[in-house]
Amino acid sequence: MGNFKEDIALVRAIVLDVDGVMTDGGIIPTPDGDFIRRYDAKDGYAIASALREGLLVFVISGGRGRMLENRLTMLGITRIYLNCMDKVVAITEIMEEYKLSKEEVLYMGDDIPDLECMRLVGVPVCPSDAAMEVVEASRYVSEFRGGHGAVRDIVEQVMRSQGRWAKCLKGVLGLPTH
């Protein structure tokens, strides 16, 4: 581990938790057993931009629900581990399948179930409102809370360090903007 800014330039894969990272952690149960979550549009734009520029983006979450799966699919994320009770197995599978060294993986988590994954990667990061143990395990703590721009913050930093941010001025779906 060297300088954080130099290390994030090596990142090829971004792995995200959902509740408390992509959302503020609040969930509203629906009568059909699904959950309503609030997402930040700027986080979504950053994720879609990262995918469009060739970065790998994965989600590993204990969360579940049709609406969650729809949101992630809409952003273009194709490897999604939901209702995942063993996040270490999931991240190990990703790293092996994509031949990723720990230095090439960034993991953003916010709570105790994320700690083991954070110890397996080169760039563990978290939102500002993460559990104290997660803050202590992180190389970078965003100034933003989960669900309020923390994902955008770190994705933008990675992409800027690689000269990939704002290269392509297209909307989330890749359509030209006017």
PyMOL commands that set and color helices and strands:
alter all, ss='L'
color gray80, all
select helices_A, chain A and resi 4-8+41-52+66-75+87-97+102-104+112-120+132-137+150-161
alter helices_A, ss='H'
color red, helices_A
select strands_A, chain A and resi 13-16+28-29+35-36+56-60+79-81+105-108+123-126+140-141
alter strands_A, ss='S'
color yellow, strands_A
deselect
rebuild
show_as cartoon
